[in-house]
Amino acid sequence: MIKNDKYQVVIGLEVHAQLLTKSKLFCGDSAAFGAAPNTHISPITLAHPGTLPKMNKKAIEYAVKLGLALNCDIEQINYFARKNYFYPDLPKGYQVSQHTTPICKNGKVRIKVDDTERHILLNRIHMEEDAGKSLHDVDELYTAIDLNRAGVPLLEIVSEPDLHSSEEAFAYVTELRRLVRWLNICDGNMEEGSMRCDANISIRLKGETKLGTRVEVKNLNSIRNVKRAIDVEVNRLIDIVESGEKVLQQTRSYDADNNTTFSLRSKEEADDYRYFADPDLTPFNITDEFLHRVKAALPALPEELEKKYKTEFNLPDYDTQVICGDKSLVDFFEAIIKHTTNYKAAVNWLMGPVKSYLNEKTIEISAFPLPPKNISALIQLVDDGKVNFSIASSKIFNALLASPEKTPLQIATELNLLQESDSSSVAAWVDEVIAKMPDKVKEYKSGKKGLIGLFVGEVKKISKGKADMNLVNKLLAEKLN
């Protein structure tokens, strides 16, 4: 909660996304996560004298893919620069990055907060190599260094100072994570460090146009912590200004355990890094043909699908947002509706029985044991009046999970669950219920129309759930009226 509403919060975010390439940015060492320390290394990763880097083409493709998805301008003539600074887990003594020629410029990220939608402007997306990792809890006396991550390709996505609340920042990072996962270029796992966020925060009096002194909070490792850290830092800045003190430009870190930030160092400017073109890496050009090929391979994006599902399928906003929250969920939904046009039923099955099963087993939709066509067949059984949804979702669905090689119709037949649609059989059940409840029939005829549910329930009970409920309601209405 922000303490004082006379100030406007101004936030710019730098999000680092680790790319899902098999090898590192400038050598063939594995980029996989989770190996034993210092096993995914070589003389190139270790920056031995005389070693030369070689560019990873897939990383360029992934950068262009994200840039196109975010409506960026693609810089077709590129080169890498050396960003010079010392850090124990930076084996070269410099980081290879892009400075004056980021591969993507401008662009925008769509966010929605409290039903208000707007586009956050981007400054740039550039490629760079990751550093290694310092481990402070392995040895009592020494810091340990793991260089497996050194050289893994990163995209740094830099927004303009265009966000004005922690809620907007939360929505922005959430949307970026959805998009990099959607494009399958980053797994978005902030806990494992494959996506990290730095927040540049300042405040100014409402109505002012000049930016205040900014503070950077580094390495926020969850979307929730992005929001919490911004709120904490904004309130700290307000306290400083309200007490008449001067805000110092500095780099800070966030302690999630006690919800505070603390100073790391005074903030460096770009000149402090002494950027210059890397002499070991030649400039590279992105051709029109390469651009067209990457663009043609882009999947339908969330915004496009949300619009399609709302306008063509008449699905509510909530349904489209849930389905489009995850690319694998969209793929499963699209596979279901290849065999049915009952789009709402497809959503209900995904958000109901299927999601419950996934949550219970703590698995992703990719590990769901039933093929989409089985869900389509379940929908068809219900639509054809052969079973009701309750029977389909509680009995047939569970039996299918145990025997995924069978069809829903086979299961329904074996378990004797098919609804009785023969009018003479259903009429006999209806007559039996009416005959045994004369008092309730009188009450119904005297105006207590709500009793219809009682009659329906009794028919369902004596038919053991096999009576076609549409036919039951029709016959009851005819006979009682």
C-alpha positions in Angstrom: 0.0 0.0 0.0 1.5 3.4 -1.0 1.6 5.9 1.8 1.0 9.1 0.0 -1.1 9.7 -3.1 0.3 13.1 -3.9 3.2 11.3 -5.6 3.3 9.6 -9.0 5.3 6.4 -9.1 7.5 5.9 -12.2 8.9 2.4 -12.9 11.0 1.0 -15.7 11.7 -2.8 -15.7 14.6 -4.8 -17.0 13.7 -8.4 -17.5 16.3 -11.0 -18.3 15.0 -14.1 -20.0 17.4 -17.1 -20.3 16.9 -18.6 -23.8 16.0 -22.3 -24.3 18.9 -23.0 -26.6 20.8 -26.3 -26.2 24.2 -24.6 -26.2 25.6 -21.4 -24.9 25.7 -18.1 -26.7 29.3 -18.3 -28.0 30.3 -22.0 -27.6 29.0 -25.5 -27.7 28.8 -26.0 -24.0 25.4 -27.2 -22.7 23.1 -24.5 -21.5 20.9 -27.1 -19.5 19.9 -26.2 -16.0 20.6 -28.4 -12.9 23.9 -30.2 -13.7 26.7 -30.6 -11.1 28.7 -27.4 -10.6 31.3 -26.6 -13.2 30.5 -29.5 -15.6 29.0 -27.5 -18.5 32.2 -25.7 -19.1 35.2 -25.6 -21.6 38.2 -23.4 -22.3 35.9 -21.0 -24.0 33.5 -20.7 -21.1 36.5 -20.3 -18.8 37.9 -17.6 -21.1 41.3 -19.2 -21.5 43.8 -17.1 -23.6 43.6 -17.8 -27.4 40.0 -19.1 -27.4 37.5 -17.6 -29.8 33.7 -17.3 -29.6 31.3 -18.5 -32.2 27.7 -17.1 -32.5 24.7 -19.2 -31.7 22.2 -18.7 -34.6 19.3 -20.1 -32.7 19.6 -17.3 -30.1 19.3 -14.7 -32.9 16.2 -16.5 -34.1 14.6 -16.5 -30.6 15.4 -12.7 -30.1 13.8 -11.9 -33.5 10.8 -14.1 -32.6 10.1 -12.1 -29.4 10.7 -8.8 -31.1 8.2 -9.5 -33.8 5.6 -10.8 -31.2 6.0 -7.4 -29.3 5.8 -5.3 -32.5 9.5 -4.2 -32.2 11.6 -2.7 -35.0 14.2 -5.3 -35.8 17.8 -4.0 -36.2 19.2 -5.9 -39.2 22.8 -4.8 -38.9 24.1 -5.9 -35.5 27.3 -6.3 -33.5 28.3 -7.3 -30.0 30.2 -5.1 -27.4 32.2 -5.8 -24.4 30.7 -4.5 -21.1 33.7 -4.2 -18.8 33.3 -4.8 -15.0 34.9 -7.2 -12.5 32.8 -9.8 -10.8 34.1 -13.1 -9.4 31.7 -15.3 -11.5 32.4 -13.4 -14.8 35.4 -15.4 -16.1 36.3 -13.0 -18.9 36.4 -9.9 -16.8 33.8 -8.5 -19.1 30.3 -9.4 -20.4 29.6 -9.7 -24.1 26.4 -7.7 -24.7 24.8 -5.3 -27.2 25.1 -1.6 -26.6 24.4 0.8 -29.5 22.7 -1.8 -31.7 20.1 -3.7 -29.7 18.5 -6.4 -31.9 15.0 -5.1 -31.2 14.0 -1.5 -30.6 10.7 0.1 -29.4 7.7 -2.3 -29.2 5.0 -2.6 -26.6 3.6 -5.1 -24.0 -0.2 -5.2 -23.5 -1.3 -5.3 -19.8 -4.7 -5.3 -18.1 -5.2 -4.0 -14.5 -8.7 -3.7 -12.9 -10.3 -4.0 -16.4 -8.2 -1.2 -17.7 -6.0 -2.2 -20.7 -3.0 -0.3 -21.9 0.3 -0.9 -23.7 3.6 -0.4 -21.9 6.3 1.0 -24.2 9.6 -0.9 -24.7 12.9 0.8 -25.2 14.9 -2.2 -26.4 15.5 -5.9 -26.3 19.1 -7.0 -26.6 21.2 -10.2 -26.4 23.9 -10.9 -23.9 25.6 -13.7 -22.2 24.8 -14.6 -18.6 27.4 -14.6 -15.8 28.1 -17.6 -13.5 26.8 -18.0 -10.0 28.4 -17.2 -6.7 27.3 -19.6 -3.9 27.7 -18.3 -0.4 26.3 -21.2 1.6 28.5 -24.1 0.4 31.6 -23.3 2.5 31.8 -21.5 5.8 34.9 -19.5 4.9 34.8 -19.1 1.1 32.4 -18.2 -1.7 32.1 -21.0 -4.2 31.8 -20.3 -8.0 29.7 -22.3 -10.4 30.4 -21.4 -14.0 27.8 -23.6 -15.6 25.6 -20.6 -16.3 28.4 -18.4 -17.6 27.8 -17.8 -21.3 24.1 -19.0 -21.4 22.2 -16.7 -23.8 20.0 -14.0 -22.3 17.5 -11.5 -23.7 17.3 -8.3 -21.7 13.9 -6.7 -22.2 14.0 -3.0 -21.2 10.8 -1.0 -20.8 10.5 2.7 -20.9 9.8 4.3 -17.5 6.1 3.8 -18.4 4.7 1.8 -15.4 3.1 3.6 -12.6 2.2 1.1 -9.9 3.3 -2.3 -8.5 0.1 -3.7 -9.9 1.1 -2.7 -13.4 4.6 -4.1 -12.9 3.0 -7.4 -11.7 0.8 -7.6 -14.8 3.7 -6.6 -17.1 6.0 -9.4 -15.9 3.2 -11.9 -15.9 2.4 -11.0 -19.5 6.1 -11.2 -20.5 6.4 -14.6 -18.9 3.3 -15.9 -20.7 4.7 -14.7 -24.0 8.2 -16.2 -23.7 6.6 -19.5 -22.7 4.1 -19.2 -25.5 6.9 -18.8 -28.0 8.9 -21.6 -26.3 12.0 -19.4 -26.1 12.3 -19.4 -22.3 10.7 -21.5 -19.5 10.0 -18.4 -17.4 11.0 -20.2 -14.2 12.0 -17.3 -11.9 12.8 -19.6 -9.0 15.5 -21.3 -11.1 16.8 -17.9 -12.3 15.8 -18.4 -16.0 13.8 -15.2 -15.8 14.9 -12.3 -13.5 13.8 -8.8 -13.1 15.4 -5.5 -12.1 13.2 -2.6 -11.2 14.2 1.1 -11.7 11.9 3.1 -9.4 11.5 6.9 -8.8 8.8 9.2 -7.5 7.7 12.7 -8.4 4.9 15.0 -7.4 1.8 14.5 -9.5 1.7 16.9 -12.4 5.5 17.1 -12.7 7.2 15.9 -15.9 10.8 15.7 -14.7 11.8 12.2 -13.5 13.0 11.9 -9.9 16.2 10.3 -8.9 15.9 6.6 -9.6 16.9 3.6 -7.5 17.4 0.1 -9.0 16.3 -3.0 -7.1 18.2 -6.0 -8.5 17.5 -9.7 -9.1 13.8 -10.0 -8.1 13.1 -13.7 -8.4 9.3 -14.0 -8.4 6.5 -12.0 -9.8 5.1 -11.6 -6.3 8.4 -10.2 -5.1 8.5 -7.7 -8.0 5.3 -6.2 -6.6 6.3 -6.4 -2.9 9.7 -4.9 -3.5 8.3 -1.9 -5.5 5.8 -1.1 -2.8 8.5 -1.2 -0.1 10.9 0.9 -2.1 8.3 3.5 -3.1 7.3 4.0 0.5 11.0 4.3 1.4 11.5 7.0 -1.2 8.4 8.9 0.0 9.7 8.8 3.5 13.0 10.3 2.3 11.4 13.1 0.3 8.8 13.9 3.0 11.6 14.3 5.6 13.5 16.7 3.4 16.4 14.4 2.6 17.9 13.7 -0.8 17.3 10.5 -2.7 20.6 8.9 -3.7 20.9 7.0 -7.0 22.0 3.5 -6.0 21.6 -0.2 -6.6 19.6 -2.1 -3.9 18.6 -5.7 -3.2 15.3 -7.0 -1.8 15.1 -9.3 1.3 11.9 -11.2 0.9 12.1 -12.7 4.4 11.7 -9.4 6.2 10.2 -7.4 3.2 12.9 -4.7 3.1 15.4 -3.4 0.6 19.1 -2.7 1.3 21.9 -0.8 -0.5 24.5 -2.7 -2.6 26.4 0.1 -4.3 26.1 3.5 -5.9 24.6 3.1 -9.4 27.0 2.9 -12.3 26.4 4.8 -15.5 26.9 3.4 -19.0 30.3 5.2 -19.2 31.6 3.2 -16.2 31.3 0.0 -18.3 33.7 1.3 -21.0 31.7 -0.4 -23.9 33.5 -1.1 -27.1 32.9 -3.5 -30.1 34.1 -7.0 -29.4 37.0 -7.6 -31.7 36.6 -11.4 -31.7 33.0 -11.3 -33.0 32.2 -10.1 -36.5 29.1 -8.0 -37.0 26.1 -10.0 -38.2 23.3 -9.1 -40.6 19.7 -10.3 -40.4 18.3 -10.7 -43.9 14.8 -10.0 -45.1 14.5 -13.7 -45.9 15.4 -14.7 -42.4 12.9 -12.2 -41.0 10.1 -13.5 -43.2 10.9 -17.1 -42.2 10.8 -16.3 -38.5 7.6 -14.3 -38.8 5.9 -17.1 -40.8 6.7 -19.6 -38.1 5.1 -17.5 -35.3 2.1 -19.2 -33.6 -1.1 -17.3 -33.2 -0.5 -14.9 -30.3 -2.7 -14.7 -27.1 -4.3 -11.3 -28.1 -5.3 -12.7 -31.5 -6.8 -15.9 -30.0 -8.7 -14.1 -27.2 -10.4 -11.9 -29.9 -11.2 -15.0 -32.0 -12.7 -16.9 -29.1 -14.8 -14.0 -28.0 -16.1 -12.9 -31.4 -16.3 -16.2 -33.3 -17.0 -18.7 -30.4 -19.0 -16.3 -28.2 -17.0 -17.3 -25.2 -17.0 -15.0 -22.1 -13.9 -12.9 -21.2 -13.1 -15.1 -18.2 -13.1 -18.3 -20.3 -10.9 -16.8 -23.0 -8.4 -15.5 -20.4 -8.1 -18.9 -18.7 -7.7 -20.8 -21.9 -5.2 -18.3 -23.3 -3.2 -18.2 -20.1 -1.1 -21.1 -21.3 -0.1 -22.2 -24.8 -0.3 -25.9 -24.0 -3.9 -25.3 -22.8 -4.7 -23.5 -26.0 -3.2 -26.4 -28.0 -5.4 -28.9 -26.1 -8.5 -26.8 -26.5 -7.8 -26.4 -30.3 -7.4 -30.2 -30.6 -10.8 -30.8 -28.8 -12.7 -28.4 -31.0 -11.5 -30.1 -34.2 -14.1 -32.7 -33.3 -16.9 -30.6 -31.8 -18.4 -27.1 -32.3 -19.7 -27.0 -28.7 -16.9 -24.5 -27.7 -18.5 -23.7 -24.3 -18.6 -27.4 -23.4 -14.9 -27.8 -24.4 -14.0 -24.9 -22.0 -16.2 -26.3 -19.2 -14.5 -29.7 -19.5 -11.0 -28.1 -19.5 -11.7 -25.8 -16.6 -13.7 -28.4 -14.6 -12.8 -32.1 -14.6 -9.5 -31.8 -16.6 -8.1 -29.0 -14.5 -9.2 -30.7 -11.3 -7.3 -33.8 -12.3 -4.2 -31.8 -13.2 -4.3 -30.0 -9.9 -4.8 -33.2 -8.0 -1.8 -34.9 -9.7 0.2 -31.7 -9.8 1.0 -32.2 -13.5 0.8 -30.0 -16.6 -1.6 -30.6 -19.4 1.2 -32.1 -21.5 1.2 -35.1 -19.1 -2.6 -35.5 -19.2 -3.3 -39.2 -20.0 -6.3 -38.8 -22.3 -6.1 -37.5 -25.9 -8.2 -34.5 -26.7 -10.5 -36.6 -29.0 -11.7 -38.4 -25.9 -12.9 -35.1 -24.4 -14.6 -34.4 -27.7 -16.3 -37.8 -27.6 -17.5 -37.1 -24.0 -19.0 -33.8 -25.1 -20.8 -35.6 -28.0 -22.3 -38.2 -25.7 -23.8 -35.5 -23.6 -24.9 -33.4 -26.6 -26.6 -36.5 -28.1 -28.5 -37.1 -24.9 -26.9 -40.5 -24.3 -25.6 -39.4 -20.8 -25.9 -36.3 -18.7 -22.9 -34.2 -17.7 -22.9 -35.4 -14.1 -22.6 -39.1 -15.2 -20.0 -38.2 -17.9 -17.8 -36.2 -15.6 -18.0 -38.3 -12.4 -18.2 -41.9 -13.8 -17.2 -42.1 -17.4 -14.3 -39.6 -17.1 -12.8 -41.5 -14.2 -13.2 -44.9 -15.9 -11.5 -43.5 -19.0 -8.5 -42.3 -16.9 -8.2 -45.9 -15.7 -8.6 -47.3 -19.2 -7.5 -44.6 -21.7 -7.4 -47.1 -24.6 -11.3 -47.3 -24.5 -13.8 -44.8 -25.9 -16.3 -43.0 -23.8 -19.2 -44.9 -25.6 -17.5 -48.2 -24.7 -17.2 -47.2 -21.1 -20.8 -46.0 -20.9 -22.1 -49.2 -22.5 -20.0 -51.5 -20.2 -21.1 -49.6 -17.1 -24.7 -49.6 -18.2 -24.8 -45.8 -18.0 -26.5 -44.9 -21.3 -29.6 -42.8 -20.8 -33.0 -44.3 -21.6 -34.5 -42.2 -24.3 -37.4 -44.5 -25.2 -40.5 -42.5 -24.5 -42.6 -45.4 -23.2 -39.9 -46.4 -20.6 -39.5 -42.9 -19.4 -43.2 -42.3 -19.4 -43.6 -45.4 -17.1 -41.1 -43.9 -14.6 -42.9 -40.5 -14.7 -46.3 -42.2 -14.2 -44.9 -44.2 -11.2 -43.6 -41.0 -9.5 -46.8 -39.1 -10.1 -48.9 -42.0 -8.8 -46.9 -42.4 -5.5 -46.9 -38.6 -4.7 -50.6 -37.5 -5.0 -50.3 -34.8 -2.3 -47.4 -33.2 -4.0 -49.2 -33.3 -7.3 -52.1 -31.3 -5.7 -49.7 -28.8 -4.3 -48.0 -28.4 -7.6 -51.3 -27.8 -9.4 -52.3 -25.3 -6.8 -49.3 -23.1 -7.7 -46.2 -24.6 -6.1 -44.4 -25.0 -9.4 -41.0 -25.3 -7.6 -42.0 -28.9 -6.8 -41.0 -29.9 -10.3 -37.5 -30.5 -9.1 -38.8 -33.0 -6.6 -40.5 -35.0 -9.3 -37.4 -34.9 -11.5 -35.2 -36.1 -8.7 -37.5 -39.0 -8.0 -37.6 -40.1 -11.6 -33.8 -39.9 -11.6 -33.6 -42.0 -8.5 -35.9 -44.8 -9.7 -34.3 -44.9 -13.1 -30.8 -45.0 -11.5 -29.8 -41.9 -13.4 -30.6 -43.5 -16.8 -33.6 -41.5 -17.7 -33.1 -38.8 -20.4 -33.7 -35.7 -18.2 -34.9 -33.5 -21.2 -37.6 -36.1 -21.9 -38.4 -36.4 -18.2 -39.0 -32.6 -17.9 -41.1 -32.6 -21.0 -43.3 -35.5 -19.9 -43.7 -34.2 -16.4 -44.8 -30.8 -17.7 -47.3 -32.4 -20.0 -48.8 -34.8 -17.3 -48.8 -32.3 -14.4 -50.3 -29.5 -16.4 
